[in-house]
């Protein structure tokens, strides 16, 4: 594991209108009836989410936009800064907001300095307020407070140039408390005063299901609460303060179903939006005017009816800085949002956009601090290994990483390895004759999660494979990545645990024996029951912990590849999909 501060070597789419006619149940807002256009104040919100410290564009499939027309390589904060400047031109009442996971799971350029470069860049970008996401807790609550308040890292010390001063934008966490407390861990809301003198209140939340996506070891002393009561509480508090314009920033999202690029509302209000974010958007306090979401990495602009029957917009941009949402609306004389004026424009960030000089200079300064570590070649590949950007459940990169992890676990007698797909943050992309740098490997495995070897019975292994399709994974199956020793078949025409064809599970070609104990390599997140794989959390005995997933990948590349021996993407077939039996 790197001691980061010591070893530094040191084209826009058309506006998407809201369908405001709607069913008879949707009643007009009385405030709009009496609000003459001449008395209104135009406002702009520029919204982004799930940046994950990607200051530069993400290579390969993970950096593409494929759902809004022609495939587009997108991203880069210097490119986004240019487009934000263009969007703000001539708009005096403008704010930039975020919906969480701005940091965490970040590439080496930012992560080497504990995401201080990303905070620096977000300040340069003009971010005013953001909710936290689950990845803001990757290094625990104390480190998140340091990111907010400032100070040098307790282990790695101060970053180059100057001590870290903290974030000058508001980080919000209305539904996160210390265990047993009712007081939010961070500020629950922030009120921003526009140049016009009117105010907008922002309530920031993270999904109550965040613990399933965070290493349990990092959040033992904090609790995540239901979102709706928190919204109700702080919406009332804002109303008592006379803040009528209210926006929820929430790190909870969903994918929009249907044809790529189709409007969420084509078949009626919010028809293509599902999941908990839709429920929250429909049930949140009526005083909340619109909702900016994150978490699912899928962009949308949808409308729902709030509890009072009024239309409410809910949006999300793409992850990794590939797009942002340009929201426009008017405030009436009393300072409330005139909802009939709300519009959302989806704005992609093509990589060939001219870079804003100030942001480009900032990023280059941080890049120079990390280049000696980043540019070290650690291995060679013969072709692209899609991971994060793969559309298939069994990914070439996931298989390669799992093979690397079982190799690392052999010192403890490991039989196989399993990896959660979310721990892959990018793809390994073929370039420069197949050379893989340390920065490339780090971008793929940025969490530096300790690896553990657990004694898992055959019966427990089958349960774990069934949990890919049950519990929190029931609606969206989460396929673990497998080392070459393990294989099985799935019938997706079935439901729940029955999707796993248990009699097809094989280890080294032999049927798994329910009473036999196998030594299974898992990263710490998965070993601590992350992503709903609760069966692993029931196993209290473990070996290892001295090496990380990143080290396993780097060691495997260094041990098995060279300029004359390039690693080929593993062939598929560890998971077989069969027709109904």
Protein Blocks (a to p, Z undefined) as FASTA:
>chain_A
ZZfklmnopacdddddddfkopmklccdfklmmmcfklpccddddddehklopabacehj
klpcfkgojaddeedjklmmmmmmmmmgopabacdddeejkbgjiafklmmnoommmmmm
mmmnopabdcddfklmmnojklmmmmmnopcdfklopaehiacebjabdcddfkbccehi
abdfbdfbdcdddfkopacdddddddfklmmmgcfklmmmbccddfklmmmmmmmmmmmn
opabdcdddddddddedjehiafklnoghklggcjklmmmmmgcfklmbdcdehjopacd
dddddfkopacddddddehhlaccdddddddfkopacfklpccddddddfkbccdfklmm
mmmmmmmmmmmmmmpcfbdcfbdcdfklpcbfbdfklmmmmmmmmmmmmmnopabdcddf
klpgbdcddeehhpacfklmmmmmmnopacddddddfklmmmmmmmmmgcjllmmccddd
ddfkbccdddfkbgcjllpcfklpcgehiacdfkbccdddddfklmnopghiamlmmpmb
deejjacfklmmmmmmmmmgcfklccddddehjbccdddZZ
